[in-house]
Amino acid sequence: EEQLWQKLNSWGHDKDFINKESYFNLWKVLDEYNYIYIRNIHPLKPEVWQKLAYVKGLEIENIIKTIIKEKSLSISANYLYWKNSRNWQRIKALFNKLS
């Protein structure tokens, strides 16, 4: 919880939250049973996080190992390339400004 609260407070978009405490509390109550009911959870662009997936683990290192082992959240290398391409993101940002 401490790390999540720190992340929310150090974000570049810190001022974009209407109610940071409410968003923090939502994350705190998510568990293996209720996560399936949460949709469009990204605070600024809901379409980015359309749904959540559940991965067991309390520490990020264990969660990463589980994801790698089970390949439960596999993303194609092609998708990652375009998603992380600075030039492609710049082009998209330019078109978004124009529209």
MOWO-V60275 format. One record per residue. RES is the residue in one letter. OMEGA is omega in whole degrees, -180 to 180 (999 if undefined). Layout:
RES:OMEGA, RES:OMEGA
//
This chain:
E:-179, E:-180, Q:178, L:180, W:178, Q:179, K:-180, L:-179, N:-179, S:180, W:174, G:-180, H:-177, D:-177, K:-178, D:-180, F:174, I:180, N:-177, K:-179, E:179, S:179, Y:178, F:-180, N:177, L:179, W:-178, K:-176, V:180, L:178, D:-176, E:-179, Y:-173, N:-178, Y:-176, I:-178, Y:-178, I:180, R:174, N:-171, I:179, H:-174, P:-177, L:180, K:-175, P:-178, E:-180, V:178, W:-177, Q:178, K:-179, L:172, A:-180, Y:176, V:-180, K:176, G:179, L:-179, E:-174, I:180, E:179, N:179, I:179, I:178, K:179, T:-180, I:180, I:-178, K:-176, E:-176, K:-175, S:180, L:-175, S:178, I:-176, S:179, A:179, N:178, Y:-180, L:179, Y:-178, W:180, K:-177, N:180, S:180, R:-179, N:179, W:179, Q:177, R:178, I:179, K:180, A:178, L:179, F:178, N:178, K:-178, L:-177, S:999
//
